[in-house]
Amino acid sequence: MKTGLTAYFDSAKRNCMLCHTYKNIKPSEDQKEMALTSTKKAYDALREAFDALRVEDAELDKLDKVRAAKVLCLDAIDACGTCDKQRPRIKEILIDIK
């Protein structure tokens, strides 16, 4: 699970940075869609992990970390929707996930 999440986060941050970098050179929506898709997949994986932790009655610290990561993913998805490509917004938000 951890490696899958890491791959989703890395892909989202990389594609967000590419979208920001290529805004004037190659204006396309491919990187933006890939960043959004990776972020949504990470959110889905975190939601499943949160549900699994709740079922096994995990510690509150673990639940809080997963819940905070889910919130950051949702914030990143919203920020990408209103992005003007002046800053890599998804990358800036997801960099806080540990």
Residue frames as qw, qx, qy, qz and C-alpha x, y, z in Angstrom:
[[0.000, 0.885, 0.465, 0.000, 0.00, 0.00, 0.00],
 [0.323, -0.787, 0.075, 0.521, 2.78, 2.41, 0.92],
 [0.383, -0.183, 0.565, 0.707, 4.63, 2.00, -2.38],
 [0.204, 0.591, 0.684, 0.376, 1.42, 2.50, -4.36],
 [0.131, -0.930, -0.292, 0.179, 0.66, 5.71, -2.50],
 [0.396, -0.603, 0.291, 0.628, 4.19, 6.93, -2.98],
 [0.364, 0.145, 0.667, 0.634, 3.95, 6.27, -6.71],
 [0.078, 0.793, 0.571, 0.198, 0.65, 8.17, -6.92],
 [0.254, -0.898, -0.090, 0.347, 2.04, 11.13, -4.99],
 [0.438, -0.388, 0.453, 0.673, 5.26, 11.21, -7.03],
 [0.308, 0.386, 0.685, 0.536, 3.33, 11.05, -10.29],
 [0.025, -0.893, -0.449, -0.020, 0.95, 13.81, -9.22],
 [0.324, -0.813, 0.089, 0.476, 3.78, 16.11, -8.12],
 [0.442, -0.173, 0.572, 0.669, 5.87, 15.42, -11.23],
 [0.238, 0.529, 0.666, 0.469, 2.99, 16.03, -13.65],
 [0.120, -0.928, -0.314, 0.159, 1.89, 19.15, -11.80],
 [0.373, -0.649, 0.277, 0.603, 5.42, 20.52, -12.10],
 [0.376, 0.094, 0.670, 0.633, 5.51, 19.65, -15.82],
 [0.116, 0.781, 0.587, 0.179, 2.15, 21.36, -16.35],
 [0.227, -0.912, -0.070, 0.335, 3.51, 24.48, -14.65],
 [0.449, -0.444, 0.457, 0.626, 6.83, 24.34, -16.52],
 [0.292, 0.159, 0.718, 0.612, 5.38, 23.81, -20.00],
 [0.204, 0.704, 0.529, -0.428, 2.58, 26.37, -19.69],
 [0.254, 0.798, -0.144, -0.528, 4.06, 28.57, -22.45],
 [0.071, -0.427, 0.803, 0.410, 6.13, 26.05, -24.41],
 [0.251, -0.105, -0.898, -0.346, 3.59, 23.28, -24.88],
 [0.417, -0.063, 0.370, -0.828, 0.19, 24.36, -23.60],
 [0.561, -0.112, -0.734, -0.366, -1.72, 21.11, -23.26],
 [0.647, -0.456, 0.198, -0.577, -3.90, 19.57, -20.61],
 [0.825, 0.097, -0.557, 0.009, -2.21, 16.14, -20.61],
 [0.372, 0.189, -0.664, 0.621, -0.05, 16.75, -17.56],
 [0.373, -0.236, 0.293, -0.848, -2.90, 18.40, -15.69],
 [0.851, -0.091, -0.224, -0.466, -5.17, 15.40, -16.27],
 [0.747, 0.121, -0.610, 0.235, -2.43, 12.98, -15.26],
 [0.106, 0.249, -0.567, 0.778, -1.76, 14.95, -12.05],
 [0.592, -0.189, 0.134, -0.772, -5.47, 14.99, -11.22],
 [0.879, 0.004, -0.411, -0.243, -5.86, 11.28, -11.94],
 [0.567, 0.174, -0.665, 0.454, -2.90, 10.39, -9.74],
 [0.138, -0.234, 0.464, -0.843, -4.21, 12.56, -6.92],
 [0.749, -0.129, -0.054, -0.648, -7.67, 10.98, -7.17],
 [0.835, 0.061, -0.546, 0.013, -6.15, 7.48, -7.11],
 [0.306, 0.215, -0.643, 0.668, -4.11, 8.43, -4.04],
 [0.437, -0.215, 0.261, -0.833, -7.28, 9.71, -2.37],
 [0.863, -0.060, -0.289, -0.411, -9.11, 6.47, -3.16],
 [0.697, 0.129, -0.637, 0.304, -6.23, 4.42, -1.74],
 [0.048, 0.229, -0.543, 0.807, -6.18, 6.57, 1.40],
 [0.648, -0.192, 0.028, -0.736, -9.94, 6.18, 1.79],
 [0.883, -0.015, -0.453, -0.123, -9.58, 2.39, 1.62],
 [0.496, 0.187, -0.632, 0.566, -6.70, 2.48, 4.12],
 [0.248, -0.274, 0.349, -0.861, -8.74, 4.66, 6.47],
 [0.814, -0.154, -0.148, -0.541, -11.68, 2.26, 6.32],
 [0.814, 0.077, -0.556, 0.151, -9.37, -0.70, 6.94],
 [0.247, 0.247, -0.579, 0.737, -7.81, 1.04, 9.94],
 [0.503, -0.260, 0.180, -0.805, -11.25, 1.80, 11.35],
 [0.883, -0.080, -0.351, -0.302, -12.31, -1.82, 11.00],
 [0.756, 0.039, -0.540, 0.366, -9.24, -3.08, 12.83],
 [0.483, -0.856, -0.184, -0.010, -9.68, -0.38, 15.50],
 [0.672, 0.295, -0.177, 0.656, -6.29, 1.21, 14.93],
 [0.393, -0.446, -0.305, 0.744, -4.67, 3.88, 17.06],
 [0.165, 0.908, 0.308, -0.232, -5.90, 7.45, 16.75],
 [0.215, -0.678, 0.393, 0.583, -2.50, 8.68, 15.57],
 [0.315, 0.014, 0.807, 0.499, -2.64, 6.45, 12.50],
 [0.221, 0.699, 0.678, 0.054, -6.23, 7.43, 11.76],
 [0.030, -0.899, -0.091, 0.427, -5.39, 11.13, 12.08],
 [0.260, -0.464, 0.566, 0.630, -2.42, 10.84, 9.70],
 [0.265, 0.265, 0.828, 0.418, -4.49, 9.08, 7.04],
 [0.108, 0.822, 0.546, -0.121, -7.41, 11.48, 7.49],
 [0.122, -0.805, 0.129, 0.566, -5.08, 14.50, 7.17],
 [0.262, -0.214, 0.712, 0.616, -3.59, 13.05, 3.98],
 [0.232, 0.544, 0.781, 0.199, -7.09, 12.53, 2.56],
 [0.023, 0.899, 0.286, -0.330, -7.95, 16.17, 3.28],
 [0.196, -0.627, 0.403, 0.637, -4.75, 17.35, 1.61],
 [0.296, 0.120, 0.812, 0.489, -5.58, 15.27, -1.48],
 [0.156, 0.761, 0.629, 0.028, -9.03, 16.86, -1.70],
 [0.102, -0.868, 0.000, 0.487, -7.48, 20.32, -1.27],
 [0.292, -0.357, 0.620, 0.635, -5.01, 19.54, -4.07],
 [0.279, 0.421, 0.796, 0.334, -7.82, 18.43, -6.40],
 [0.056, 0.896, 0.408, -0.167, -9.72, 21.66, -5.72],
 [0.221, -0.752, 0.241, 0.573, -6.60, 23.79, -6.18],
 [0.352, -0.068, 0.724, 0.589, -5.86, 22.15, -9.52],
 [0.246, 0.656, 0.699, 0.144, -9.35, 22.95, -10.75],
 [0.022, 0.977, 0.180, -0.107, -8.78, 26.66, -10.19],
 [0.632, -0.381, 0.276, 0.616, -5.10, 26.69, -11.22],
 [0.394, 0.898, -0.016, -0.196, -3.81, 29.43, -13.51],
 [0.903, 0.234, -0.035, 0.360, -0.47, 27.58, -13.94],
 [0.082, 0.883, -0.280, 0.367, 1.49, 30.32, -12.19],
 [0.270, -0.532, 0.738, -0.315, 2.50, 27.92, -9.40],
 [0.490, 0.033, -0.858, -0.149, 2.57, 24.11, -9.16],
 [0.535, -0.426, 0.187, -0.705, -0.36, 23.93, -6.73],
 [0.950, -0.159, -0.216, -0.161, -0.74, 20.16, -6.40],
 [0.706, 0.237, -0.454, 0.489, 2.97, 19.79, -5.72],
 [0.014, -0.475, 0.370, -0.798, 2.89, 22.54, -3.10],
 [0.717, -0.366, 0.110, -0.583, 0.02, 20.87, -1.26],
 [0.976, -0.038, -0.204, -0.062, 1.13, 17.25, -1.52],
 [0.478, 0.495, -0.543, 0.481, 4.66, 18.00, -0.42],
 [0.360, -0.500, 0.448, -0.648, 3.30, 18.21, 3.16],
 [0.943, -0.143, -0.077, -0.290, 2.16, 14.56, 3.18],
 [0.032, -0.598, 0.785, -0.155, 4.50, 12.35, 5.15]]
